[in-house]
Amino acid sequence: MDENSKLVYEFGPFRLEAAERRLLHNGHSVPLTAKVFDILLFLVQRNGHLVQKGELLKRVWPDNIVEENNLSVSIALLRKALGESHNEHQYIETVPKHGYRFIAEVREDLHVVPPGVSSTISFTECSAPLDTLAVLPFFDEGHSSDFDYLSDGLTETIINNLSHLPRLKIMARNTVFRYRGSVLDPREIGQKLGVRAVLIGKMLQMNDCLTVSVELINVADGSLVWGGRFERPVSKILELEEEISREISEKLRFELTSEEKTLLKKRYTDNCEAYYLYLKGRYLWKKYTAECIQKGIEYFQQAIDLDAEYALAYAGLADSYFRLSNTYLPPKKVLPQAKTAALQAVSLGDHLSEVHTSLGMVKLYYDHDWRGAQLEYIRAIELNHNAHLAYQRYGMYLVYCGRFEEALIQFYRAQELDPLSLQVSVNKSACLYLMGHADKAIRELQKVIELESNFYPAHMTLGWVYVHEGRFKEAVAEAQEGFRIGKDYAGLGLLGYAYALSDKRRDAETVLNKLLRKFRRDYVSPYNIAIIYAALGKKDQAFKWLERAYEGRCDWLVWLKVSPELSSLRDDSRYAELLKKVGHSS
């Protein structure tokens, strides 16, 4: 072991333990990604001295060719963890065009590990909290698909309950559910996810009895921290989830504040039947098909009929109507219903992060209230630092505003909590492309497709990048693949746009006419027709369809400020007027 790795460094209220790769603030653990920790350790070890950017890149990413942007984002995340404000840097000084200097006074203490004693501190040897956790999908021992909604819901509810603990970093649902049915050892999964503890569970429903078994495992040594078996009537599931969450928080060795204890006990409904209906609604919402979403809406409404003050059920309604919008139904038809549900959700549960995320979507895409949407996303993050979806959606908001560096920080935060999320990777790729990093965006999108070959957003975004890079043959192939998977107008819109830019006007007009015929009988986003007209050089027609898109509250209009496919229209005064209509000053 390097002698420096045995040191403990103290600065201000912080304690940096090199051997344990842990940063403490007044005794409480501060979650850091591996790369951010490496940067902090190197800067602290060189405190008072200028560290060049190239030196940091070589030290932290020795085997990879990365861009300075990775370093800038990591430094921003480190400043956030240290509590530095935008204008006041008490720990890290930026030396423009050169690098960084750690400027706080650092005290060193040699932390020597006795011979023969492991440097890994197991839970039983140390009272420090296991501050990063993955709750793996609960296994249904009854092997009945009828209860998938229940096993999924049990997993998600425990994740959501524990996510309110400000000192705990917990992996998001999307990431842990990729390990459903995995043959990997839980400890191995924990190591892959970079967490200190993993919770595994089994459930079995027999008639009116629910049996749940759980085990909390220390990833460092594979030891069992805690295990429990619970038998409860099905009607007592709310009490059961509360009890399991409380036990886990205690075994993770967190000293809870009274507010945190209240949050763990908080129930969003006391009606067990309403709760089961809510779980069914959320289960179907994640299926994405129009039929499943519509059925999910019925379940949410039934839950509300049983408990008119169930805020999360209203948030589920809002999210469902939004998901139908612009893909299956005209936005102007369903977004007013989404708005009504979101406002009701906030009025009933202003303390819930989820309801503010839902309202932020409505304010952005329907009201074009940019300031209002930003405040909702920020409030959602303030209420729950583990709200990965809020980080992701706020990141897209910042992309639409052209604030790409800030957006990238939000996407990195989302990835810390949801490292296996394909959608976050796609969103980040779009941001990277708009920042001028086309090659990096393409590589990231290709990795997503390797992981999930039928992931529609990845093919569409990759086609979008290819077409603007002049790689028309590849763009057409991705658009065709996107249409094969999604069977929707957006794939045709991209295909026609790619044909038009590659001087295949006849092919472009064939696709355009197909969309126009479809528009007469089904919903087709006018935006996707407009971009083909723009690429064909027919400006008047393009603006005509953009106006239709505005009148119909088409979701795609949020891209107007940064959209490369409409660059040929930007010099026209009508474009500036349209920007004003959707809430942009320019």
N, C-alpha and C positions, 0 to 999 in steps of 0.2 A: 504493500500500500504506500502511495506517495505520502511523505511526511505532512504535506499541506492538507491532505484529506483527513488527517486526524485532528485538525484544528476546529475550534469553535470560534466564530467571529461574532462580536456584538457591536451594534451601532444603533444609537437611539433606543427605541423600545424593541428592537429586533435582535434575534439570536439566530445565527446561521450555522447549522450543524452539518459540516461537510460529509462526515462518515455516514450519517443517517439520511443525507440529502433532504434536509428538512429546514424550513424557515418558520420561526415562531415569532409572534407579535404579542408581547405581554403574556407569554406562556401558551398562547393559542396558535395552532397550526395555520399557516397561510398556504392555500393550495397554489402550486405552480406547475406548469408543464415542465417536462424534462429539459427542453432547450432553454426555456426562460431561467430555470434554476442554474444551468450551466453558465449562462451569460452573467447572472448575478455573482456566482462564485468566482468567476474569472476577474470580474471588475473589482470585487472586494479584495481578492488576493493581490491585485495591482493598485490598491487604493492610493489616490493622490497622483497617479501617473496617467498620462494619455494612453488609451488603448485604441489603436487604429482599427477602422472598420474591417479591413482585410485580415488583420490578426484575429479579430473576433470570429469572423466567418470561417477562417481556417481551423480555429480551435473548437468551435461549436458544431460545425458541419464539415468534419475532416474528409469525409468520403463522398461528398455530394457537391455538385455545382449548383449554387443557389444565388439568388439576386439579393441586392442590398435591401430590397423591400421586405424580405423575410426578417432581416435584422431589425428594420424600423418597426415592424409590427410587434416583434418580440420585446423590444425596448418599451414600446407603448404599453404592452401588457404588464411589464415589470414595474413601470412607473405607477400604473393603476394599483398593483398589489402593494406597493410601498406607500400608497396614499398621497402621491404627489399630484398637485394641481397642474392645470395646463400651463400656467405662467410662473409657477414657483417650484423650482427643483432643488430640494435640500439633500438629495442623495446622488443623483446622476446628472452630471453636466454634459451638455452636448457641445462638442467642438466642431463648428460647421465645416463641412467638406473633409473632415479628418476622422473623428470618432467620438469616444466618450471617456469621461473621467469620473470615478467614484470619489465624491468630495466630502462625505461625512467622516467623522472621526471613527476609526475602527479599533476595537480592543480584541486581542487574540488570547486564546487559552488553549493549551495543548490537551486534547482529549485522548489519552492513551488507552488502548484496549489491551487488557492483560493477555499474556500468551495463553493459547488454548481456549479462549473465550470468544464466541462468535460476536461479530460487530452488529449483527442483526438483533434488534430488540423485539422480542416477541411480546404479545399482548399481556401474557402472564407476568412478564418481567418488568413492564413499564406501564405507568398509569396514563401515558400520553394517549390521546384519542386516535382511533383508526378513522381518519378524517376524509377518506375517499372510499366510496362504496358502489358496488354494482349489484342490483337486485335482479337475478336471472329469472326468466319466465317460469312461473309455477307449472309443475307437471301434473296433468290430470290423470290420476291412477285409474279412473274409470274408462279412459280411452274413448270418451263420447264427445263428438263434435258439438253436441247440443250444449255442452258446458264450456266451450272455448271462450265464450264471452265472460264467463265467471272467472276462469283461471287467469285470463288476460287482465280482467278488471281488478282482481286481487293484487296482481303484480303492480299494475299502474297506480292503484290507490296507495299502496305502501310507498312507492317511489314518490308520489305527489305529497304524501304526508311528511316524509323525511326531507323533501326538497326545501321545506321552509326553515330548516335549521341552518342558520347563516354560516356556521363553521364547517358544515359538511358539504363536500362536493359529491354529487351522485350522478351516475351515468343515466342518460336519457333512455326513454322507452325504445326509440328506433334502434339504438345501438345494442341494447341487451337482447332485444327480440330477434336479432340476427343469429343469436346462439340458441334459439329454440330447437330442442331436439339434438343439440350438439353432443358428440361423444367425447369432447374434450373434458379433461379434469377441470373442476371449478377453479382450482388454484392457477392452472395454465391460462384460463380465460381472464382471471384477475390480472395476471402478469401482462397479457396482451393489452388489456385496457388501462394498465397503469394505476390500478386501485389497490388500497391496502386491505380491503375486506370484500368478501363476496357472500351474498345471501342466496341460498337455494331452498326451494320449497316444493312440497307435493300437496295435492288436495284430492279429496274424494267426497262426492255427494251421493248419499244413499237415502232415498226418500226425503225426509225432512231433516236429516242430520248431515252436517258438514264437518269433515275431519281435515285438519291442516297440520302438516309437519314442516318445521323450518330448521335450518342449520346456518349459523354465521361462522364463516371460515376466515382465519387470518392468512392472507396471501403470502406473507413473508416465510412462514414455516409450515403452512398447511394445517395448523392446529385448529381444533374446534373451539371457538370462543364461547358459543352458546348454542343450545338446541332446545326445541320445544315442540310439544304435540298438543293440539287443541281439538276438542270435540264440542261443537256448539250446534244448537238448532239453526237452521238456515235463516230464520228470522233475526238471529243475533249476529249477522255478519258484520254490521257496523261496529259493534262492540269488539268483535274479534280483530278487525283491522286496526282499531285503536290500540288494543292490548299488544299486538305484535309490534306495531310501530314504537310504542313506548319501551317495550323490552329491548328492541334493537338499539334505540338511542342510549339506553342505560349501559348496554354491553359494549357499545362503541366508546364508552367512558366520557361522554359529554356531560358537563355540569349545566343543566338546562336552566335558563332564566324562567321566571314565572310566565312571561309572554310566550316563550317557546313551548312550555308545558301546555299552555292554553291552545296553541296552534295544533299540537299533536292530538288534543282531545276534541278539536273542532270538527263538528259534523255539518255537512252541507244539507242534509235532510235527516229527519228522524223516521221517515217512512221507508221501511225496508223494501216494499214493493216498488216504490218510486225509484229507489236506488238501483234495483235490478233492471228496471226499464232503461234507466240512464246508461248503465253498463252495456246493454244491448244496442242502444243508439250509438254510442261511441265505437263499439265493435264494428258496426255496419258502416259508420262514417269513414273508417279507415280502408274500406274496400274500394272506394272511389267510383264504382259504377253508379249510373243514375238510379237504377232499381234499388240498390242497397242504400243509397243516400236517402231516397224517398221513404223507404221503410224505416230508416233510422229517425227521420223526422217524425214519423208516427209514434215511435217509442218515446222520443223526447216530449212530444205533446201529451202522451199518456202520463208520463212522469209528472208533468206540470199540472195535469188535471188532478193528480193525487196530492201534490204539494205545490201550491201556487207561488210559494216563496223559494223555490229551488233554483238558485242563481245559476248553478252549473248546467242545469237542463236548458235554461234559456241561452247560455253560451253555446251549448251543443246545437241548438236550433240555428243560432246566428252562423256558426261555422258551416253547418250543412247547407243553408241557403246560399252562402258564399261559394261553396264548392260546386253547387249546381250552376252558378252564374258563369256566363261567357263560354262555357263548354257544352252544357246541355240545354240551358234555357236563357232567354234574353236577360241581361243584367237588370234592366229597368223593371222587369217583372218580379224578380226575386230579391234584389238588394234592399228594397224598402222593407221587406219582411225580415231580412237579416238585421237591418238597422233597428227596427222595433224590438227584436229579441235581444240585441246587444245592449240597448239602452236599459231595458228591463233587468238584464243580468247585472249591470253596473249599479243600478238603483238598489238591488237586493244584496249584492255582494261586492261592494266597493273595495273590500280588503283582499279580494282574490285576484291574483296575477292573471289568471286565464281570461277573466271577463274584460280586462283592459286590453289584452292582446286582440280579442275578438272585436272590440269597439274600434281599436286602431285600424283594423282592416277596413271596416265600414267607412270611417272618416276619410281614409286615404282614397279608396277606390270608388266610393259612391258620392260622398260629399265633396271630394277634392279639397278637404280641409287639412292642409299639410301641417300646419302648426298643431292643430288638434290631434292629428295622428301621431306626431312625434311625442307629444306629452303622454299619450296613452301607452306607447311602447316603453318610454322611460319609466312611467309609473309601474308597468308590469314587471320590469327588471328590478326596480327598487323593492317591490313586494316579494320577489323570489329570485335570488341570485342564481338559482339553478334553472331558470325559465329559458331553456334552450330555444324554444320556438319564438319567444319574444326577441332574443338576440338575432335570430335568423331573419325575422320579418322586419326588424328595425334596420338590419343590414341592407335589405332590399330597398327600404324607404330611402336610405342614404345613397344607394346606387342611382335611384330615379332622380335624386337631387344633384347628381354629379359629384358627390362627396365620397370619392372612391377609397381614399386612404382610411377614412373613418369607417366606411362600410366593411373594409377588409378586417379591421379590428373586431367588429361584431361577429363576422363569420368565423374568425379564429376562436372567439369565445364560445360560439355555438359548437364548434368542433371539439373543444375541450370537454364539453358535456355530452356531445353526441358524435364521437369520432368516426362512427361507421355510417353516418347519415349520407345517403347518396344525394339528396336534394341540397344539402348545405354545400357539398362539393360542386354541384352544378351552379349554384348561385355564386359561389366564390369564383368559379371559372369565368362566368359572364363578367364579373367585376374586374378580374385580371385582364381580360381581353380589352375592356373599355379603358383600362389604364395603359394599354400598349404592350401587354405581355402575351401576345398571341400564342407563341410556342408553348409557354407554360400552361395557358388555358387549354390548349389542345391535348397536352400530355395528361392533364388532370381529368379531362372528359373521357379520354381513351381508357384511363384506369377505371373510371366508373363503369363504362360499358363492359370492361373485362370482368368486373364483379357481378354485374347484372345486365345481360345482353339485351333484355327487353325493357330497359328503363327509358321510357319515352322522353322525359325532359332532357336526358343526356344526348340523345340522337338529335333532337331539335336544336339544342344549343350548339352542338358541334357543327351541325349544318349551317347554322347562323354565322359561326366564326369562319368556317371554310369559305362561305360565299363572299364575305367581306375581305378575305385574304386572296380572292381571285382563284381559289381552288374549286372551280365550278363543278367538275366531274364528281369530286368527293362530296360537295355540297348537295348535289342532286341525289346521290346515293343515300346520304343521311336523311334527306327530306322524304325520300321514298320509304325508307325504313321506318321513319317516324309515322308516316301515314299508315303503313302496314300494321304498326302496333296500336296506334291511337284511333285510326279510322275517323279522324276528325278534320275539320276545315283548316286548322292551323298547319297541318302537314302539307296540305294542298297549297296554302298561301305561301309557305316557304319554297315549295317546289316551283310555283309559277314565278316567284321573285327571282330564284336562281336562274331559271330559263331566260328571263328577261335580261338580266345582267350579263349573261353569257351570249347575248345576241341570237338566241333561239326564240325569236318573237312569235313564230307560229305555235310552238309548243307552249309558250307563256300564255298566248291568247286562248288556246284550247283549255288550259287549266282555269283561266279566268272565266271563261264562259261556263265551265262546269260549276264553278263557285256561284256565279250569278243565277244559274238555274236552281241550284240548291237553296239559294237565299230566298227564292220566291215561295218555297214550301216549308223550309226548316230554318232554324236559327243558324246564321253564319255571322261571325264577327265582321262588321264593315271594315275594320282596321286591316284585316288580311286581304281584302279586296283592294284597299287603298294602296298598300305597299306594292302590289303588282302594277297598278296604274302609274305609280311614281317611278318604278324601274323602267316602264315603257316610255317614260317621258310625257305622259298625259297628265299634266299638273291639275288642270281644272277638274278632271274626273277624280283624281286623287283627293283633292280638297272636298269635293262633294261627298265622298265616302268617309272622309275623316269627320266631316260635320255630322253625318249619320251616326258615326261611332260615338261622338260626343252626346248627341241627343239620346242615344240608347245607353249611355253610361258604360261603354265598353271598357273592360279592365285594362286593356293594352295601352290606353291613353296615358297612363302614368309614365310610360317610357319616352314621351315626346321630347323631353329636354335632352336626352342622351342617345336616342335611337339612331344608329347609323343608317338604317334602311330608309330614313326620310331626309337624309342630308341634302338631297337635291331640291328639297322644298324650303329649306331654312331661310333663304334670302327673300322669299316672298312675304309680303306684309301680312298675308292671311295666316301664315304660320305663327307669327308673333301674337296675333289676335287669338288663335287657338290655344297657345300657351297660357295666355291670360285667363281664358275661360276655365282651364283646368287648374288654375291656382298658381301658376308660375309667373313671376314678374317679367322674366325674359327667357 
